[in-house]
Amino acid sequence: MNWFEIGTVEDIPARGARCVSTPQGKIGVFRTADNRIFAIDDHCPHKGGPLSQGIVHGASVTCPLHNWVFSLETGEAQGADEGSVRTIPVRVVDGRISIGLEPALMAAE
């Protein structure tokens, strides 16, 4: 696992998100109201909506296009919807956020 620093917790508003471009594609990095940080693919499997532009509530995000809800913890669709998005490892050290990317995927770039 290679760790890449992407900014600080303060760079992301509470109940908000930022999109980060990586060799693995766009990743949405989310901050919950209780300051937990999560990262998932920024692409809804339903219609391709940018999840980083969705509404964060609890540990979930609602897609801005068709209101599908995804768990930020597991990446799984909630309720009657089916599907999932990839979760990305995150670590926060001294307020600095890093995401973990697999070396094999990095080499594919």
Secondary structure by P-SEA (a helix, b strand, c coil): cbbbbcccccccccccbbbbbccccbbbbbbcccbbbbbccccccccccccccbbbcccbbbbcccbbbbbcccccccccccbbbbbbbbbbcccbbbbbbbaaaaaac
